[in-house]
Amino acid sequence: ALHTPWDRTAHPSAMSPEAARLAFAPVVCAELAYDNTSGTAPVELFFGAHLPARPWRCLADSDPALAGFASAREFGFAAAASPEVALHQGFDPYQMRLRDHRGIHLLGPIAGLKFTVPAGERRAYPLVLGFYRGGDVTTGIAARYFYTTLFDDLEAVLRHGLARHADTLALSARRDAELAASRLDADQRWLLAQATHSYLGSTQLLVTGEGRKARPLWVVNEGEYRMINTFDLTVDHLFFELE
């Protein structure tokens, strides 16, 4: 399961750092679960990603509390380091099934985590996917992502995602309950869920200036066309913004 809830917030500059981190962290919380209560043998679960053109790095080298991998400094996934989590990496998915005798060599494009659910048990493992892009990300008006004022790097994002994992799942459950309690039919609920996520996916919370001159900047993009704050989209955004 992937959890990407949205919520109402105060103005970013009026929020406490902890509230802002929870609201604006560039992280997706996931949960890998399996019910093996009726099983008679252990079950192995894998979570991984394939990046054919970019090398992986092992997060444990920079933060021993994280079991996972990152691509450069911009994207990574992790679970909390524990004996229940094994790191795997190689050249094809089938190598994930067997421990490579060379260990973590970081040459192969596939990296992932393995979890084992014992017979007779149900386990749920928290996972996070984090993103981080520092520096200016715009032209015209020089601006960077607002979350760079809250997190120093990708590892900080991943640690935060794991620490607040339960809060994110609880918020996701509240949004699901609101949708379920509406008078919409199943198709309408699906459309609304897609629309809210698509809207947030086409927005950017940026910040301009430095120090006391820093100011949040909210940008709405026209999807794939990359036009900014176009007036013809007002009717599309209005209902969401009023709510």
N, C-alpha and C positions, 0 to 999 in steps of 0.2 A: 504494500500500500504506500502511496505517495500522498503527503499532506501539505497542501499549499493554501492555507486559509488567509483571508483578508480581514481587516478590522477597521473600525473608525479610530482616528487618532486626533490628538490636539495638534496645534501648529508645531512643527519640528523644533523650533527654537524655544518653545515653552515646555518641552518635555524633559524629564529627567534622563540622564544618560542610559540608565538601565531600561526604562520604558522605551526609549528610542531604539536601543539595540534589539529589543524583542520585536518591535514593529517593523524595523527597516533592515534587519539582517539579510544579506544576500544568501539565503540558505533554504534548501528544501529538506524537510524531515521525512524519512521513510521508515518503514517497519517491515522486517522480514520474519514471518511467523509460520509455524507449522505445528499441527496437532498430531502428535504421534502416540496419543494415549492408547490407541488400539493396536499399535505396531509391536512387532516382536524383534525388530532389529533397528539399530540407529539409522537416522536419515541425514544425509549431508545436504546443506543448502549453500548455494553460491550466489554472490552478488559481484558484478564486475562491469568493466567498460572496455571498449575497443577504440584505440586511437592510432590509426595506421601511420600517421605522419609526424607524431610528436612523442618524445620519450616520456616515460613515467619517472617519478622519484618517490622514494619510500618516505612517508611522513614520519615514521619513527626516528629517522635520522635528525629531524628538526624538533620533534616533540614526542617523547616516549609515551605520552598518554594517548596518542592517536594511533590506531591500527588502520592503515589505509594508504592510498596513493594520491599523488597530485601530478598534474600536467603543468610544468613551469610554475608560475605563481598565481595562475588565474582560475584553475578549476581543480577540485579534488573531492574525494569521498572517503568517509571514515566511520569506524565504530570505536567505542571505547576499548583501549587495549586491555586484553584479558587472556587467560589461557584457553578460553573457549573460541577465540578468533585466530584463524590461521591465514597468513598472507600467501597468495599464489600469483605467479606471473609467468607468462610464456608467449609462445608464438601462435597458438591456436587454442580454442576453447577446451579441447580434450585434454590438454596438459593441465588444466585446472583440476582434473580428476586425480592426478598423480603428482606427488611432490617432485619438482625438477631437481635432479641431483646437483645442479649448479647453484641452487638457492635463488635468491632475489638478484638477478643479474641486470634487470631493467632494460634489456635489449628488445624483448618482445613487445608487441603493441597491445597485448591483453593483460590486464591486471585485475585482481579481485580478492574477495574475502570468502573464507569457508567457515561455516558454522555447523555444528553437529547436534542434532536433537536426539537424545537417548530414547530407547524404547520405553513406552509407557508414560511419556511426558509431553507437555506442550510448552514450546518456547517462543518468545517474541524478542527479536534483537533490534534495538534502535540503530538506525543509520542516518547519516546526514550527507548531503551533497552541497558543497559550498563553492562560491564564486567570488573573485576579487579582481578588480582592475583599478589600479592606482593612477594618479596623474590626471591631466586634462583629457576629457573624452569628447569634447565639443570643439567646433570652430565658430568664429563670429564672436560669441560670448564665451570666454574661456571658463569652463566649469568642470568640476570633477564629481564623482558620485558622492552623495551625502554620507553613505555608509563608511567612507574612508575617514570621516571625522570620528567614527565610533569604534573602528577596528583597525589594527595596525597591519594585518596581513591575513592571508588565507587561513593559516593555522588558528588564528584568533576567532575567525568566523566559524570554523568547524568545532572548536572547543565550546563556543557559545551555543551552537546548534544542539550539541549533545547535552549540555547543561540545562537547556530550556526545552528539551525534546517533549517532555510531558505537557508543558504549557501549550506548545504548538498543537499537539494532538487534542487537547481539551478545547482550544479555540476552534479547531477544525470540526469537532463534534458539535459545538454550538451553532456554527454556520449550517451544518447538515441538518440539525434539528429545526432551525428556522425555515429552511427550504422544505423539509418534510411537512411542516405544519401549515404551509401555504395551501391555497385552494387550487393550485396549478396541477395539471395532470403530469404524467411521467415524462412525456415529450417536452412539455414546457419547462419542467424543472431541469431537464438535461440542457436545454437551450440557455436557460438563465445561468446555470453553472458555467457553461462554456463562455458566455458573454462576459461575466464578471472577471474570469481569469484572462480572457483575451484583452479586456480593457486594461487591466493592471499590467499585462505583458507589453502593452504599447505605451507605457508611461515611464518616465524617469524622474527620480527625485535627486536633484543635483545641488551643488553648493558653489557659490561664487565668492571671491574675496578670501582674505586670510585674517585670522585672529578676530578682533572685535568687528571687523568689517565683513565677516563671513555672513552670507545670506542664503537661505534655502531657495531653490528654483525648481518649480514643478512644471514638467513638460509633458504634453500629450501628443504622441506621434500618430500619424494616420497610417497605422499598420505598416504594410510592406512598402508603401509609397514614400515613407520617411518625410512627409510634410508635417509641419509643426503647428499645432493650435489652429487648425483650419475651421472657419466659422460654420461650414456646412455640416460638420460633425457635432455641432452643439446639441441638436435634438437627440443624437445617439447617446451623448454623455449625460444629458440633463437629468434623466430619471435616476441614474446611478448616483450622481453628485447630490441630488436632493435627498436621497435616502441616507 
